[in-house]
Structure formats: structure tokens, C-alpha cells
Amino acid sequence: MTGYLGDRILDLMRSLGLSQADLARKARLPAATVSRILSGQRSNPRLDTLRRIAEALNVPVDYLCNNGRQSDEILDPEIELFFSGEWHLLPEDEKDWVRRIIRMVRERRKARGPGGGT
């Protein structure tokens, strides 16, 4: 039986077409460690382990750990789908383009100050 963390990782692995061995290799972790996390036998891995897995899956650590609540509440479903699955399929130049847009929106919001009006 998997736990929430294992399920979240398995969903990401499926969307990326990664096997358990692929994830272990990309995350530079022992296959047994990955297996225990995916099966729910290890429900509270070390932060370094989570960072490696998140990096291998190209998601932030909090995406793996937050039970989906924050992401589900904040993100539009289409945006969440993009970042949880399709983000990994983008070439690096397109990822850079999306990052630049996000930075521009943040800067614009900062420039408007508190209250945010247009």
C-alpha cells in the first residue's frame, strides 16, 4: 500500500514515463530507498532525499509533500496539469520563456504595490 507521497511520485513518474530504476538513477539514490518510499514503507524520508527526487522529477519539494492542497487551491486546473505533467515535456528554451513571463508578472505586481490595482 502506498502513502500519499508514494502516490504523488508514482503519478509524476507515469507522466514522465520513468521506471522505479530510472528515478533511482536520476535522483542518485539507492533503488531500495526509492522502493520503500513508493510503497509507503518509508513515509517520512530525509529532506535531502526528497530534494533529489523532486529534482529528478523537475518539481518543487512542496509539490511532493503538500497533499496537493495548496497547489489545488491556488492553481487553475489547466495550469496545474501543465506544471505537473506537461512542464517536463517542454524544451529548455520554452521553460526559460515561461520563467521570464513569471518574473515579469511578479515585477509588475511589485511595482503596483499593496492592493495591486491595474
Order of alpha helices (4+ residues) and beta strands (2+ residues): alpha-alpha-alpha-alpha-alpha-alpha-alpha-alpha
